[in-house]
Amino acid sequence: MPDQPPAAVDLDLRLVQCFTVVAEHRHFGRAAEALHTTQPSLSRQIRRLEQQLGARLLDRNPRGTDLTEAGEVFLPLARALLRSATQAVARTRAAARPTRITIGYTMNLIVTPAVRELRHRHPDAEVRTLHVAWNEPREALMDHRVDAVVTRLPLATDGLHVTVLYDEPRVLVVPVDHRLTGKESVTLDDIADEPLPRVTDPDWNAFWRVDPRPGGRPAPGGPLIEAVEDKTELVATGQAVAIIPAGEYTSRLRPDLATIPLEGVEPSHVVLATRAGDRGRMVAAFRKIAHTHLTGVVTFE
């Protein structure tokens, strides 16, 4: 007899979501608060999921909640299942409404001219914009939160179509009373021993700290920050200097900071990224408009 297809599994995604929240918090009480439900109700939903799977996923103890061996196996699968469901909904809605597009942009990048032109050319389209955290443009695209994003390299490009819109010089930002303030320009030799902020992203560190330096010497250590925006406070208080794109205009926003052109380094690259293979009409239209309206060269003022 031919092999029979596997029987369909009636898995409730709401229950899967509840499990991932409990697994994240490792505590039923905190998970219930995050889900805006009660502990007894959450416990019942977890039991229903365990019955559907035929396996115990969680063990309660005096300190909180631990994953069982089966729970450890199921957690990454559950997260992937929820991502796939989100993408399925987003892609289906996009196919049903081909004149809808969400355009993302990261810190200190302006998409207004292109968005305005897109709306002018497609008055019946639904054109939205969304600010995206500096380290989330790829995830925002792959999760279908946005359909296009204007951001800066470095960026993991697998699964994406990425084109450079324009380049920005890089500058050094220092406190106004720093020894280098007032110089017409500086080089990496001038900051050979200056600490620079670090993040957990190695690609970001390599580019924005110029690490390693030409010749192979590692860049000096520096404070670890959770958000790139925190670097301005570190610089203002004299704990570090930072390398930033000229378009960030930090010194305009904070009178206690100054910027100096940094010579001898590769410029920052502002790019447009979309999902590889996305041939949607609005995405194609925005790509064309962006290359006309979002290209240019940043100059020092």
Secondary structure, DSSP 8 states (H G I E B T S, - for coil): ------------HHHHHHHHHHHHHT-HHHHHHHHTS-HHHHHHHHHHHHHHHTS--EEEETTEEEE-HHHHHHHHHHHHHHHHHHHHHHHHHHHH-TTEEEEEE-TT---HHHHHHHHHH-TTSEEEEEE--TT-HHHHHHTTS-SEEEEES----TTEEEEEEEEE-EEEEEETTSTTTT-S-B-GGGGTT----B-S-HHHHHHHTT-S-TTS-------B-SSGGGHHHHHHTTS--EEEEGGG-HHHH-TTEEEEEB-SS--EEEEEEEETT---HHHHHHHHHHHHHS-------
